[in-house]
């Protein structure tokens, strides 16, 4: 089997960038840049810029850099130099063409995975610098069109898939009906006040992966969990506005999410298997609203499954037989430290775990997170070519016998599916919930 090879970069035309840039004037660009720098950044940005010594140690951490044969323009420091550094040096006096390219770099050539921050001797958070660039581009109206369309969906419907209120309820009732064919007395409780657990998912689940809601209902039922799902907006915990730089809309989304849980007086929010949504609800959106921590305790699905299995609430009838490898999502591992819990659950439900190398907090990003996959088809090959090292990781795990990739994150699924297909890996990709549902003891 041939090792993955690098592909050449091709020019991409994005209407969101082109049309947005066409409306800019030098005065508008300078005014917006200086407004963001002066009023929204402060000591953090100045410190990062002042202490960087251009050592390049961050480069070896970046999958884009490694996958493009160590081309310095793809290094984290190189991306900073081409974007926010140039803006600061010129005090905002840059042209529309520069903004267009800076938006493309910040939004499609960086996953904000924060692996580079682990290798910087000063701990510079380059993801923060790229997100600051995205914030400037958002305020200038120069954002890739596909992800901006998703942000518009959030603003109009409070979910990223334009799912109407009645369609959401219909989807839950449909999955409940499907599940009752297997377990006659199962329910998906809607708007149950005072439940122990409020279960929240991302917009693509009712739209494209409704079986995950079915599986979650079976797991909740088998574990005897007192749970509910909301019947009103706030059910979608995803948040592309966090990645477009629309922080005002991000705060609105989190406010609706927290309010829907508060209205039902639940004890805890359990989130489905998504990484970026967890970061938004647990670590970013709450702070945008002025809370150090969320107003209601929040756990990711990995933590929840760990608690159920370790506590004996879920029994495993027969372990998953195919050898698996475990992909560590950036936002739940580097962002929350759930790597050992993920492996505990995996070992409890699978016969054999074959590690990728590097792994845990050192694992390579899927190249889909950070909003990059949401920038749409024009940039598909940007992220697939930009993650040849992930394919190499998977080739090595497959050579040791791994047949299935466990990825407890939606965006990771999307990114890994493209990598598996493009590089001819022929491996299955599953959520933890997929395998738990398949291997657990179910009520008669």
Secondary structure, 3 states (H helix, E strand, C coil): CCCCCCCCCCCCCCHHHHHHHHCCCHHHHHHHHHHHHHHHHCHHHHHHHHHCCCCCCCHHHCHHHHHCCCCHHHCHHHHHHHCHHHHHHCCCCCCHHHHHHHHHHHHHCCCCCCHHHHHCCCCCCHHHHHHHHHHHHHHHCCCCHHHHHHHHHHHHHCCCCCCCHHHHHHHHHHHHHHHHCCCCCCCCCECCCCCCEEEEECHHHHHHCCHHHHHHHHHHHHHCCCEEECCCCCCECCCCHHHHCCHHHHHHHHHHHHHHHHHCCCCEEEECCCHHHHHHHHHHHHHHCCCCCCCCCEEEHHHHHHHHHHCCCCCECCCECCCEEEECCHHHHCCCCCHHHHHHHHHHHECCECCCCCCHHHCCCCCCCCCCHHHCHHHHHHHHHCCHHHHHHHHHHHHCCCCEEEECCHHHHHHHHHHHHHCCCCCEEECHHHHHHHHECCCC
